[in-house]
Amino acid sequence: MFTGIVQAQGQVESLEPTGSYLRMRVGTGEMSLADGAMGESIAVNGCCLTVADFDGRSFAVDVSGETIARTAGFAPGEPVNLERALRASDRLGGHLVSGHVDGVGRVLAFARAGEGWDLAVGCEAAILRYVARKGSITINGVSLTVNWVDPDRFGVHIIPHTATVTNLGSLATGSPVNLEVDLIARYCERLLGVSEYRQVTVQNNRKNNMLLND
């Protein structure tokens, strides 16, 4: 688990095929791995990845096809936001983040607003259904508060500190961003039984019952 409070900006150094995976090496920037361990989890641009190798200045992870399909920002040279896994004694400064990216959104607008920036992101309806005004959203691993929601987009505000210590400050119109919705919304949907899967299942059961009764 993570909190969405980025600890450092790193950089993708390489991305090379290794069997059925891609081996990605990431420079840690100002984040120390002096007490690091093989197999620990690090969120890279919001995506939870397992450390397969590390030294004093970088670490390597194996990236699956599913991860590549659902994420963006892992090209060599790209700056990436880094956060080590939450410890039981840590402060929960952002919100509960699993590091399981739901999909990629696109920056529709990134405009100066006073000393900060207003950011508008477009995404597919399957993600947007979980986004609520004044709720939480993770963008490239950064915990943010949703200011508004429209049918095909949502907006957040980026304060100067966040723009400085994360890669959100370098966004531009059209930039892809990794999105993870608040996991509480997912559990609420499951408990209420209103998921798309349940709706399709109910519809199919009704059709089957009609056929059996004919």
C-alpha positions, 0 to 999 in steps of 0.5 A: 500500500501507498499514500500518494505522497511522492518521495522523489522524482527518478528517471527511467534509465532503460527498458529492455526485453527479458523473456516475457517481461521488460526489465526496467531500470530506474534512477532513484534521484534523491530517494535512498534505498540504503535500507532497501530489500529485494522484493520490496514494492515501489510505486513508479508513476503510481504503478506498484512494481517489485524490486528485482535488483538495486544498488545505491543509485537505481533499482530494476523491476520486471514489467508485465504486458498487463502493466504496459497496456494500462500505464504510460510514462515508462520510456527511457529518459522519462521522469517518474514519481517514486514512493516506497511502500507504506509502513505501519508507523507512517503518517497517512498523508494522502489517501490509501493507494494500492498502486494498481493503475486503472488506466491512462487519462489525457491532459485536456488543459493545464493552466496557471491559476494564481501561484498554482495550476488547474489541471483537467484530465479526460478519461474513459467512462469506466474510470470516471464513474468512480471519480467524485467531487471532493473525493481522491484520485491518484495521478502519476502516483500523486494523491489529489483532491477532485475539484469538479467532475463533468461527463467526460473529464475531471479537474484538480488543482496543483499547488506549487510544492506538488508541481516542484517535487513531482513530474506533474509540473511538466505536464502539457495538453495531451500528456498521458497520465496514470490514474488510480481511483479511490479503492473505497469507491470500488468496495462500495460498488461491490458491496452495493452490487451495482457493478457492470458485471452484476448488471450484465449477469442479471440481464443474462439471467433474465433472458435465460429465465424467459427462455426456460419459461417459454 
